[in-house]
Amino acid sequence: MKQFDAQTQTDIEAAAFRRLLQHLDQHKDVQNIDLMILADFCRNCLAKWLMTAAEEQGETLSYDDAREQVYGMPYDQWKDLYQQPATPEQLAAFAAREEAKKGKA
């Protein structure tokens, strides 16, 4: 595996993260519950990871501010514009995934 100096590695990772956020922004039709079912993370998880990363750097980032960075707008606005009610099928798939995770613990 190619090795980079620490700053270059950080820059590459940051660029990849920004691209992920851009990709999610371009695919607002992909609901958080779909992400949770398929990958066990969602946009809100990314916001929580941003908060944790900020804390690790000695910075403070509120959950609302972190979500605004991830969603590109205040969360309540994004939710009103793009979030669809979860279908019974989505809820069942999510519950099954959560149950399967308990079996792996």
C-alpha positions in Angstrom: 0.0 0.0 0.0 1.3 3.4 -0.9 2.3 5.5 2.1 1.8 9.3 2.3 3.1 11.8 4.8 0.6 12.6 7.5 -0.6 15.9 6.0 -1.1 14.4 2.6 -3.0 11.5 4.0 -5.2 13.9 6.0 -5.8 16.0 2.9 -6.7 12.9 0.8 -9.1 11.6 3.5 -10.7 15.1 3.9 -11.2 15.3 0.1 -12.8 11.8 0.0 -15.1 12.8 2.9 -16.2 16.0 1.1 -16.9 13.9 -2.0 -19.0 11.5 0.1 -21.0 14.4 1.4 -21.4 15.8 -2.2 -22.5 12.3 -3.4 -25.1 12.1 -0.6 -26.3 15.6 -1.4 -26.8 14.6 -5.1 -28.8 11.5 -4.0 -31.2 13.0 -1.5 -33.7 10.3 -2.6 -31.5 7.8 -0.6 -33.1 7.9 2.8 -31.2 7.6 6.0 -33.1 4.4 6.9 -31.9 2.9 3.6 -28.3 3.8 4.5 -28.8 2.2 8.0 -30.3 -1.0 6.5 -27.5 -1.4 3.9 -24.5 0.1 5.6 -25.3 0.6 9.3 -24.6 4.3 9.1 -26.5 7.4 7.9 -26.1 11.1 7.5 -26.7 11.6 11.3 -23.9 9.2 12.0 -21.5 11.2 9.8 -22.5 14.3 11.9 -21.8 12.5 15.1 -18.4 11.4 13.7 -17.7 15.0 12.8 -18.5 16.1 16.4 -16.1 13.4 17.7 -13.4 14.4 15.4 -13.7 18.0 16.4 -13.5 17.1 20.0 -10.4 15.0 19.4 -8.8 18.2 18.0 -9.9 20.2 21.0 -12.7 21.9 19.1 -16.3 22.2 19.9 -18.9 21.4 17.2 -22.6 21.1 18.1 -24.7 18.3 16.8 -26.9 20.9 14.9 -23.8 22.5 13.3 -22.4 19.1 12.4 -25.7 18.1 10.8 -25.8 21.3 8.8 -22.3 20.5 7.5 -23.5 17.0 6.5 -26.9 18.0 5.1 -25.8 21.3 3.5 -28.7 23.0 5.3 -30.3 23.0 8.7 -31.5 19.4 9.5 -35.2 20.4 10.0 -35.2 22.1 6.6 -33.7 19.0 4.9 -36.1 16.8 6.7 -39.1 18.8 5.6 -37.9 18.9 2.0 -36.5 15.4 1.5 -37.2 12.9 4.2 -40.0 10.5 3.4 -41.9 8.5 6.0 -40.3 5.1 6.4 -42.3 2.3 4.8 -43.4 -0.8 6.7 -40.8 -2.7 4.6 -38.0 -0.3 5.5 -39.0 -0.5 9.2 -39.0 -4.3 9.1 -35.7 -4.5 7.3 -34.2 -2.1 9.8 -35.5 -4.1 12.8 -34.1 -7.3 11.2 -30.7 -5.7 10.8 -30.8 -4.4 14.4 -31.8 -7.9 15.6 -29.0 -9.5 13.6 -26.5 -7.1 15.2 -27.5 -8.3 18.6 -26.6 -11.9 17.6 -23.1 -10.8 16.6 -22.4 -9.0 19.9 
